[in-house]
Amino acid sequence: MDQKLITLDLDGTTLNANNQLSEHTISTIQKVSNAGNIVSIVTGRPYRMAEDIYDQLQLKTPMANFNGALTHIPHQKWAGEYRRSINKAVVYDLLKNKDKFHIKLLAVENKESYLADHPAPAFFDFFPQQLESDQILTEKSLKTNPTSITILVEPKYENIVKNQLLHYYGEFIEIGVWGGPNSVLEIVSKGIQKAKAVAYIAKFYNIDRKNIIAFGDEHNDAEMLDFVGNGVAMKNATPTIKSIANDITEYSNHEDGVAKYLDQYFKL
């Protein structure tokens, strides 16, 4: 069998409903890797929220964060590392117009840094609820262009704010909307999508598209699943993602759907 590139979304896909890796998933992915295949995490999560997962899986391959705005190999210096950033002037403008855009929380991130205008509320556990003084987002503290901007808004304003941001900054940015109970807009540089990160990793390892297997469940996985030779939607994926995919797992993310699919595919 030709060497495969397996790309893994995390939330709703590789992680279970408790946002954890099962022992079955860890074991299967290590077996697939040890057999000579390339396994890469391709996630919307920032590096700070994916590093532990990468380490649990004992990966040594590239990982893409922020939906592909950052592609790197953790814990080492990789000549192929790249990052696409957003001009910090956009953040300065958002800071000045938080009320206009109904912003409840404004955060920016890079690979190793996180800044926010204030600590996250208790219900919003994807972001720190305590900040050091040098993590407070101001025009002075933001010294470099960020890789990602995340905005928490009131649910009733979500579409309005998204359209406003596209009106003012659409030439420079892409906006994703998180699934789940909170209304969160994630902003990355124009043209960023997971499919481009997958193509970059595949080119690095000289793996043809037909030999790429990608797993996903949400809208930000659409281009990735459409690009690869075998796009696999989770049983719990959205109807749109299922319609794009070449295949659908028999089991959900909470039932080790990725691991069971790979067990069968590779006859483990």
ZADO-1210 file (C-alpha; in nm, 4 decimals, padded with zeros to 6 digits):
<atoms>
<atom x="00.0000" y="00.0000" z="00.0000" code="MET" pos="1"/>
<atom x="00.1290" y="00.3474" z="-00.0884" code="ASP" pos="2"/>
<atom x="00.2301" y="00.5777" z="00.1945" code="GLN" pos="3"/>
<atom x="-00.0717" y="00.7754" z="00.3144" code="LYS" pos="4"/>
<atom x="-00.1098" y="01.1205" z="00.4614" code="LEU" pos="5"/>
<atom x="-00.3852" y="01.1212" z="00.7257" code="ILE" pos="6"/>
<atom x="-00.5022" y="01.4666" z="00.8353" code="THR" pos="7"/>
<atom x="-00.7044" y="01.4996" z="01.1526" code="LEU" pos="8"/>
<atom x="-00.9412" y="01.7691" z="01.2643" code="ASP" pos="9"/>
<atom x="-00.9645" y="01.7670" z="01.6440" code="LEU" pos="10"/>
<atom x="-01.2910" y="01.8928" z="01.7940" code="ASP" pos="11"/>
<atom x="-01.5865" y="01.6751" z="01.7014" code="GLY" pos="12"/>
<atom x="-01.3546" y="01.4410" z="01.5099" code="THR" pos="13"/>
<atom x="-01.0440" y="01.2951" z="01.6758" code="THR" pos="14"/>
<atom x="-01.1390" y="01.4146" z="02.0256" code="LEU" pos="15"/>
<atom x="-01.4371" y="01.2677" z="02.2068" code="ASN" pos="16"/>
<atom x="-01.7254" y="01.4646" z="02.3574" code="ALA" pos="17"/>
<atom x="-01.5041" y="01.5471" z="02.6577" code="ASN" pos="18"/>
<atom x="-01.2407" y="01.6968" z="02.4234" code="ASN" pos="19"/>
<atom x="-01.0030" y="01.4121" z="02.5045" code="GLN" pos="20"/>
<atom x="-00.8190" y="01.1373" z="02.3183" code="LEU" pos="21"/>
<atom x="-00.9269" y="00.7838" z="02.3971" code="SER" pos="22"/>
<atom x="-00.6678" y="00.5100" z="02.4505" code="GLU" pos="23"/>
<atom x="-00.8051" y="00.3381" z="02.1406" code="HIS" pos="24"/>
<atom x="-00.7482" y="00.6500" z="01.9302" code="THR" pos="25"/>
<atom x="-00.3943" y="00.7005" z="02.0620" code="ILE" pos="26"/>
<atom x="-00.3042" y="00.3350" z="01.9997" code="SER" pos="27"/>
<atom x="-00.4464" y="00.3265" z="01.6466" code="THR" pos="28"/>
<atom x="-00.2824" y="00.6495" z="01.5338" code="ILE" pos="29"/>
<atom x="00.0530" y="00.5352" z="01.6691" code="GLN" pos="30"/>
<atom x="00.0182" y="00.2068" z="01.4785" code="LYS" pos="31"/>
<atom x="-00.0656" y="00.3935" z="01.1574" code="VAL" pos="32"/>
<atom x="00.2346" y="00.6238" z="01.2083" code="SER" pos="33"/>
<atom x="00.4712" y="00.3381" z="01.2926" code="ASN" pos="34"/>
<atom x="00.3679" y="00.1667" z="00.9689" code="ALA" pos="35"/>
<atom x="00.5274" y="00.4550" z="00.7771" code="GLY" pos="36"/>
<atom x="00.2279" y="00.6778" z="00.7145" code="ASN" pos="37"/>
<atom x="00.2214" y="01.0510" z="00.7864" code="ILE" pos="38"/>
<atom x="-00.0343" y="01.1694" z="01.0425" code="VAL" pos="39"/>
<atom x="-00.0886" y="01.5440" z="01.0778" code="SER" pos="40"/>
<atom x="-00.3231" y="01.7422" z="01.2986" code="ILE" pos="41"/>
<atom x="-00.4989" y="02.0135" z="01.0955" code="VAL" pos="42"/>
<atom x="-00.7112" y="02.2185" z="01.3329" code="THR" pos="43"/>
<atom x="-00.8670" y="02.5546" z="01.3972" code="GLY" pos="44"/>
<atom x="-00.7246" y="02.5408" z="01.7478" code="ARG" pos="45"/>
<atom x="-00.4259" y="02.7575" z="01.8415" code="PRO" pos="46"/>
<atom x="-00.1002" y="02.5798" z="01.9154" code="TYR" pos="47"/>
<atom x="-00.1429" y="02.6263" z="02.2920" code="ARG" pos="48"/>
<atom x="-00.4589" y="02.4108" z="02.2759" code="MET" pos="49"/>
<atom x="-00.3195" y="02.1424" z="02.0458" code="ALA" pos="50"/>
<atom x="00.0354" y="02.0845" z="02.1739" code="GLU" pos="51"/>
<atom x="-00.0666" y="01.8351" z="02.4455" code="ASP" pos="52"/>
<atom x="-00.2748" y="01.6371" z="02.1965" code="ILE" pos="53"/>
<atom x="00.0154" y="01.6275" z="01.9514" code="TYR" pos="54"/>
<atom x="00.2432" y="01.5000" z="02.2275" code="ASP" pos="55"/>
<atom x="-00.0056" y="01.2358" z="02.3458" code="GLN" pos="56"/>
<atom x="-00.0137" y="01.0990" z="01.9920" code="LEU" pos="57"/>
<atom x="00.3709" y="01.1049" z="01.9861" code="GLN" pos="58"/>
<atom x="00.3722" y="01.2746" z="01.6469" code="LEU" pos="59"/>
<atom x="00.6866" y="01.4146" z="01.4834" code="LYS" pos="60"/>
<atom x="00.5134" y="01.5478" z="01.1718" code="THR" pos="61"/>
<atom x="00.3891" y="01.8960" z="01.0760" code="PRO" pos="62"/>
<atom x="00.0810" y="02.0359" z="01.2469" code="MET" pos="63"/>
<atom x="-00.1437" y="02.3101" z="01.1106" code="ALA" pos="64"/>
<atom x="-00.3134" y="02.5477" z="01.3549" code="ASN" pos="65"/>
<atom x="-00.5541" y="02.8379" z="01.3104" code="PHE" pos="66"/>
<atom x="-00.7169" y="02.6510" z="01.0152" code="ASN" pos="67"/>
<atom x="-00.3852" y="02.6510" z="00.8314" code="GLY" pos="68"/>
<atom x="-00.2553" y="02.9997" z="00.9067" code="ALA" pos="69"/>
<atom x="00.0353" y="02.8356" z="01.0943" code="LEU" pos="70"/>
<atom x="00.2044" y="02.5147" z="00.9764" code="THR" pos="71"/>
<atom x="00.5021" y="02.3928" z="01.1790" code="HIS" pos="72"/>
<atom x="00.6663" y="02.0947" z="01.3459" code="ILE" pos="73"/>
<atom x="00.6358" y="02.1342" z="01.7233" code="PRO" pos="74"/>
<atom x="00.9457" y="02.1201" z="01.9414" code="HIS" pos="75"/>
<atom x="01.1888" y="02.1666" z="01.6559" code="GLN" pos="76"/>
<atom x="01.3100" y="02.4233" z="01.4092" code="LYS" pos="77"/>
<atom x="01.1688" y="02.3355" z="01.0694" code="TRP" pos="78"/>
<atom x="01.2813" y="02.5170" z="00.7564" code="ALA" pos="79"/>
<atom x="00.9353" y="02.4604" z="00.6085" code="GLY" pos="80"/>
<atom x="00.7480" y="02.6439" z="00.8845" code="GLU" pos="81"/>
<atom x="00.5204" y="02.9196" z="00.7609" code="TYR" pos="82"/>
<atom x="00.2765" y="03.1684" z="00.9094" code="ARG" pos="83"/>
<atom x="00.0245" y="03.3998" z="00.7498" code="ARG" pos="84"/>
<atom x="-00.0617" y="03.7005" z="00.9656" code="SER" pos="85"/>
<atom x="-00.3119" y="03.9860" z="00.9780" code="ILE" pos="86"/>
<atom x="-00.2007" y="04.3482" z="00.9831" code="ASN" pos="87"/>
<atom x="-00.2177" y="04.4674" z="01.3428" code="LYS" pos="88"/>
<atom x="-00.3874" y="04.7863" z="01.2211" code="ALA" pos="89"/>
<atom x="-00.7064" y="04.5792" z="01.1925" code="VAL" pos="90"/>
<atom x="-00.6806" y="04.4928" z="01.5628" code="VAL" pos="91"/>
<atom x="-00.6184" y="04.8565" z="01.6546" code="TYR" pos="92"/>
<atom x="-00.9344" y="04.9501" z="01.4653" code="ASP" pos="93"/>
<atom x="-01.1365" y="04.6789" z="01.6393" code="LEU" pos="94"/>
<atom x="-01.0137" y="04.7956" z="01.9800" code="LEU" pos="95"/>
<atom x="-01.1385" y="05.1459" z="01.9028" code="LYS" pos="96"/>
<atom x="-01.4760" y="05.0195" z="01.7802" code="ASN" pos="97"/>
<atom x="-01.5641" y="04.7411" z="02.0235" code="LYS" pos="98"/>
<atom x="-01.9053" y="04.8905" z="02.0988" code="ASP" pos="99"/>
<atom x="-01.9837" y="04.9443" z="01.7316" code="LYS" pos="100"/>
<atom x="-01.9095" y="04.5785" z="01.6574" code="PHE" pos="101"/>
<atom x="-02.0778" y="04.4479" z="01.9774" code="HIS" pos="102"/>
<atom x="-01.7524" y="04.2807" z="02.0850" code="ILE" pos="103"/>
<atom x="-01.7661" y="04.1100" z="02.4265" code="LYS" pos="104"/>
<atom x="-01.4121" y="03.9684" z="02.4058" code="LEU" pos="105"/>
<atom x="-01.1313" y="04.0452" z="02.1639" code="LEU" pos="106"/>
<atom x="-00.8281" y="03.8132" z="02.1577" code="ALA" pos="107"/>
<atom x="-00.5291" y="03.7782" z="01.9276" code="VAL" pos="108"/>
<atom x="-00.2782" y="03.4951" z="01.9032" code="GLU" pos="109"/>
<atom x="00.0471" y="03.3850" z="01.7538" code="ASN" pos="110"/>
<atom x="00.2254" y="03.0537" z="01.7922" code="LYS" pos="111"/>
<atom x="00.3627" y="03.1365" z="02.1365" code="GLU" pos="112"/>
<atom x="00.1577" y="03.4375" z="02.2514" code="SER" pos="113"/>
<atom x="-00.1958" y="03.5243" z="02.3583" code="TYR" pos="114"/>
<atom x="-00.3389" y="03.8712" z="02.4243" code="LEU" pos="115"/>
<atom x="-00.6966" y="03.9679" z="02.5124" code="ALA" pos="116"/>
<atom x="-00.8754" y="04.2875" z="02.6075" code="ASP" pos="117"/>
<atom x="-00.9888" y="04.1168" z="02.9320" code="HIS" pos="118"/>
<atom x="-01.0041" y="03.7668" z="03.0848" code="PRO" pos="119"/>
<atom x="-01.2556" y="03.5279" z="02.9315" code="ALA" pos="120"/>
<atom x="-01.5876" y="03.4738" z="03.1105" code="PRO" pos="121"/>
<atom x="-01.6266" y="03.1499" z="03.3059" code="ALA" pos="122"/>
<atom x="-01.8473" y="02.9873" z="03.0408" code="PHE" pos="123"/>
<atom x="-01.5894" y="03.0489" z="02.7663" code="PHE" pos="124"/>
<atom x="-01.3253" y="02.7973" z="02.8655" code="ASP" pos="125"/>
<atom x="-01.1362" y="02.7929" z="02.5356" code="PHE" pos="126"/>
<atom x="-00.9539" y="03.1073" z="02.6491" code="PHE" pos="127"/>
<atom x="-00.7734" y="03.2038" z="02.9705" code="PRO" pos="128"/>
<atom x="-00.9891" y="03.3309" z="03.2535" code="GLN" pos="129"/>
<atom x="-00.6879" y="03.4911" z="03.4153" code="GLN" pos="130"/>
<atom x="-00.4336" y="03.7111" z="03.2383" code="LEU" pos="131"/>
<atom x="-00.0881" y="03.8328" z="03.3274" code="GLU" pos="132"/>
<atom x="-00.0336" y="04.2078" z="03.2954" code="SER" pos="133"/>
<atom x="00.1619" y="04.1593" z="02.9734" code="ASP" pos="134"/>
<atom x="-00.1263" y="03.9625" z="02.8208" code="GLN" pos="135"/>
<atom x="-00.3697" y="04.2551" z="02.8223" code="ILE" pos="136"/>
<atom x="-00.4398" y="04.3578" z="02.4640" code="LEU" pos="137"/>
<atom x="-00.3653" y="04.7226" z="02.3877" code="THR" pos="138"/>
<atom x="-00.2096" y="04.9058" z="02.0955" code="GLU" pos="139"/>
<atom x="00.1122" y="04.9180" z="02.2959" code="LYS" pos="140"/>
<atom x="00.1206" y="04.5487" z="02.3918" code="SER" pos="141"/>
<atom x="00.0472" y="04.4231" z="02.0391" code="LEU" pos="142"/>
<atom x="00.3918" y="04.4530" z="01.8841" code="LYS" pos="143"/>
<atom x="00.3625" y="04.2056" z="01.5939" code="THR" pos="144"/>
<atom x="00.0983" y="04.1118" z="01.3409" code="ASN" pos="145"/>
<atom x="-00.1221" y="03.8343" z="01.4848" code="PRO" pos="146"/>
<atom x="-00.1923" y="03.4996" z="01.3218" code="THR" pos="147"/>
<atom x="-00.5507" y="03.4900" z="01.4470" code="SER" pos="148"/>
<atom x="-00.8144" y="03.7250" z="01.5870" code="ILE" pos="149"/>
<atom x="-01.1015" y="03.5794" z="01.7896" code="THR" pos="150"/>
<atom x="-01.4129" y="03.7755" z="01.8760" code="ILE" pos="151"/>
<atom x="-01.6905" y="03.6783" z="02.1167" code="LEU" pos="152"/>
<atom x="-02.0212" y="03.8515" z="02.0400" code="VAL" pos="153"/>
<atom x="-02.3798" y="03.8259" z="02.1545" code="GLU" pos="154"/>
<atom x="-02.5622" y="03.5574" z="01.9532" code="PRO" pos="155"/>
<atom x="-02.8185" y="03.7996" z="01.8120" code="LYS" pos="156"/>
<atom x="-02.5411" y="04.0100" z="01.6585" code="TYR" pos="157"/>
<atom x="-02.3340" y="03.7271" z="01.5092" code="GLU" pos="158"/>
<atom x="-02.4394" y="03.7635" z="01.1449" code="ASN" pos="159"/>
<atom x="-02.4551" y="04.1409" z="01.1638" code="ILE" pos="160"/>
<atom x="-02.1011" y="04.1653" z="01.3004" code="VAL" pos="161"/>
<atom x="-01.9674" y="03.9142" z="01.0481" code="LYS" pos="162"/>
<atom x="-02.1139" y="04.1159" z="00.7615" code="ASN" pos="163"/>
<atom x="-01.9802" y="04.4408" z="00.9071" code="GLN" pos="164"/>
<atom x="-01.6301" y="04.2985" z="00.9395" code="LEU" pos="165"/>
<atom x="-01.6378" y="04.1673" z="00.5836" code="LEU" pos="166"/>
<atom x="-01.7569" y="04.5071" z="00.4629" code="HIS" pos="167"/>
<atom x="-01.4689" y="04.6921" z="00.6290" code="TYR" pos="168"/>
<atom x="-01.1876" y="04.4346" z="00.6128" code="TYR" pos="169"/>
<atom x="-01.3005" y="04.1703" z="00.3626" code="GLY" pos="170"/>
<atom x="-01.0078" y="04.2423" z="00.1328" code="GLU" pos="171"/>
<atom x="-00.7671" y="04.1244" z="00.4020" code="PHE" pos="172"/>
<atom x="-00.9442" y="03.8586" z="00.6108" code="ILE" pos="173"/>
<atom x="-01.1396" y="03.5336" z="00.6202" code="GLU" pos="174"/>
<atom x="-01.4024" y="03.4824" z="00.8917" code="ILE" pos="175"/>
<atom x="-01.5063" y="03.1498" z="01.0383" code="GLY" pos="176"/>
<atom x="-01.7938" y="03.0945" z="01.2801" code="VAL" pos="177"/>
<atom x="-01.7466" y="02.8434" z="01.5596" code="TRP" pos="178"/>
<atom x="-02.0044" y="02.5747" z="01.6167" code="GLY" pos="179"/>
<atom x="-02.1447" y="02.5239" z="01.9646" code="GLY" pos="180"/>
<atom x="-02.3322" y="02.7432" z="02.2103" code="PRO" pos="181"/>
<atom x="-02.1138" y="03.0549" z="02.1920" code="ASN" pos="182"/>
<atom x="-02.1160" y="03.3095" z="01.9107" code="SER" pos="183"/>
<atom x="-01.7496" y="03.3270" z="01.8170" code="VAL" pos="184"/>
<atom x="-01.5937" y="03.4721" z="01.5045" code="LEU" pos="185"/>
<atom x="-01.2433" y="03.3575" z="01.4148" code="GLU" pos="186"/>
<atom x="-01.0476" y="03.5792" z="01.1771" code="ILE" pos="187"/>
<atom x="-00.7433" y="03.4756" z="00.9765" code="VAL" pos="188"/>
<atom x="-00.5603" y="03.6182" z="00.6772" code="SER" pos="189"/>
<atom x="-00.7356" y="03.6243" z="00.3386" code="LYS" pos="190"/>
<atom x="-00.7134" y="03.2938" z="00.1536" code="GLY" pos="191"/>
<atom x="-00.6365" y="03.0762" z="00.4549" code="ILE" pos="192"/>
<atom x="-00.8094" y="02.7364" z="00.4650" code="GLN" pos="193"/>
<atom x="-00.7223" y="02.3879" z="00.5831" code="LYS" pos="194"/>
<atom x="-00.6953" y="02.2511" z="00.2292" code="ALA" pos="195"/>
<atom x="-00.3932" y="02.4709" z="00.1575" code="LYS" pos="196"/>
<atom x="-00.2147" y="02.3450" z="00.4674" code="ALA" pos="197"/>
<atom x="-00.2865" y="01.9853" z="00.3654" code="VAL" pos="198"/>
<atom x="-00.1531" y="02.0519" z="00.0143" code="ALA" pos="199"/>
<atom x="00.1619" y="02.2062" z="00.1643" code="TYR" pos="200"/>
<atom x="00.2258" y="01.9073" z="00.3903" code="ILE" pos="201"/>
<atom x="00.1544" y="01.6611" z="00.1081" code="ALA" pos="202"/>
<atom x="00.4015" y="01.8385" z="-00.1186" code="LYS" pos="203"/>
<atom x="00.6684" y="01.8291" z="00.1530" code="PHE" pos="204"/>
<atom x="00.6350" y="01.4497" z="00.1767" code="TYR" pos="205"/>
<atom x="00.5717" y="01.4034" z="-00.1973" code="ASN" pos="206"/>
<atom x="00.2348" y="01.2386" z="-00.1366" code="ILE" pos="207"/>
<atom x="-00.0247" y="01.2488" z="-00.4154" code="ASP" pos="208"/>
<atom x="-00.3745" y="01.3792" z="-00.3417" code="ARG" pos="209"/>
<atom x="-00.5230" y="01.0352" z="-00.4032" code="LYS" pos="210"/>
<atom x="-00.3210" y="00.9071" z="-00.1065" code="ASN" pos="211"/>
<atom x="-00.4534" y="01.1635" z="00.1433" code="ILE" pos="212"/>
<atom x="-00.7243" y="01.0706" z="00.3921" code="ILE" pos="213"/>
<atom x="-00.8831" y="01.3614" z="00.5807" code="ALA" pos="214"/>
<atom x="-01.1290" y="01.3480" z="00.8696" code="PHE" pos="215"/>
<atom x="-01.3628" y="01.6324" z="00.9664" code="GLY" pos="216"/>
<atom x="-01.7045" y="01.7278" z="01.0947" code="ASP" pos="217"/>
<atom x="-01.7654" y="02.1030" z="01.0554" code="GLU" pos="218"/>
<atom x="-01.7769" y="02.3812" z="00.7934" code="HIS" pos="219"/>
<atom x="-01.4074" y="02.4680" z="00.8275" code="ASN" pos="220"/>
<atom x="-01.3238" y="02.1147" z="00.7101" code="ASP" pos="221"/>
<atom x="-01.5169" y="02.1470" z="00.3833" code="ALA" pos="222"/>
<atom x="-01.2352" y="02.2505" z="00.1489" code="GLU" pos="223"/>
<atom x="-01.0007" y="01.9952" z="00.3057" code="MET" pos="224"/>
<atom x="-01.2406" y="01.7036" z="00.2571" code="LEU" pos="225"/>
<atom x="-01.3151" y="01.8163" z="-00.0975" code="ASP" pos="226"/>
<atom x="-00.9441" y="01.8465" z="-00.1841" code="PHE" pos="227"/>
<atom x="-00.8180" y="01.5073" z="-00.0725" code="VAL" pos="228"/>
<atom x="-00.8532" y="01.1674" z="-00.2346" code="GLY" pos="229"/>
<atom x="-01.0584" y="01.0294" z="00.0539" code="ASN" pos="230"/>
<atom x="-01.2486" y="01.2889" z="00.2542" code="GLY" pos="231"/>
<atom x="-01.4160" y="01.1218" z="00.5517" code="VAL" pos="232"/>
<atom x="-01.6998" y="01.2887" z="00.7400" code="ALA" pos="233"/>
<atom x="-01.7758" y="01.1854" z="01.0944" code="MET" pos="234"/>
<atom x="-02.1081" y="01.0204" z="01.1740" code="LYS" pos="235"/>
<atom x="-02.1769" y="01.3320" z="01.3838" code="ASN" pos="236"/>
<atom x="-02.0750" y="01.5740" z="01.1048" code="ALA" pos="237"/>
<atom x="-02.3033" y="01.8418" z="00.9660" code="THR" pos="238"/>
<atom x="-02.5213" y="01.7484" z="00.6654" code="PRO" pos="239"/>
<atom x="-02.3135" y="01.9781" z="00.4425" code="THR" pos="240"/>
<atom x="-01.9891" y="01.8053" z="00.5343" code="ILE" pos="241"/>
<atom x="-02.1450" y="01.4635" z="00.4790" code="LYS" pos="242"/>
<atom x="-02.2571" y="01.5728" z="00.1320" code="SER" pos="243"/>
<atom x="-01.8996" y="01.6723" z="00.0406" code="ILE" pos="244"/>
<atom x="-01.7270" y="01.3639" z="00.1814" code="ALA" pos="245"/>
<atom x="-01.6290" y="01.0468" z="-00.0039" code="ASN" pos="246"/>
<atom x="-01.7119" y="00.8387" z="00.3011" code="ASP" pos="247"/>
<atom x="-01.8734" y="00.8644" z="00.6451" code="ILE" pos="248"/>
<atom x="-01.7548" y="00.6928" z="00.9622" code="THR" pos="249"/>
<atom x="-01.9809" y="00.4286" z="01.1080" code="GLU" pos="250"/>
<atom x="-01.9216" y="00.5695" z="01.4556" code="TYR" pos="251"/>
<atom x="-01.9222" y="00.9198" z="01.6042" code="SER" pos="252"/>
<atom x="-01.6269" y="01.1006" z="01.7586" code="ASN" pos="253"/>
<atom x="-01.7447" y="00.9882" z="02.1032" code="HIS" pos="254"/>
<atom x="-01.7377" y="00.6270" z="01.9825" code="GLU" pos="255"/>
<atom x="-01.3778" y="00.6357" z="01.8505" code="ASP" pos="256"/>
<atom x="-01.5023" y="00.6881" z="01.4951" code="GLY" pos="257"/>
<atom x="-01.1633" y="00.7874" z="01.3522" code="VAL" pos="258"/>
<atom x="-00.9788" y="00.5002" z="01.5189" code="ALA" pos="259"/>
<atom x="-01.2331" y="00.2388" z="01.4128" code="LYS" pos="260"/>
<atom x="-01.2273" y="00.3678" z="01.0549" code="TYR" pos="261"/>
<atom x="-00.8468" y="00.3506" z="01.0435" code="LEU" pos="262"/>
<atom x="-00.8487" y="00.0046" z="01.2067" code="ASP" pos="263"/>
<atom x="-01.0638" y="-00.1232" z="00.9239" code="GLN" pos="264"/>
<atom x="-00.8878" y="00.0701" z="00.6466" code="TYR" pos="265"/>
<atom x="-00.5383" y="-00.0462" z="00.7440" code="PHE" pos="266"/>
<atom x="-00.6598" y="-00.3869" z="00.8697" code="LYS" pos="267"/>
<atom x="-00.5018" y="-00.3298" z="01.2112" code="LEU" pos="268"/>
</atoms>
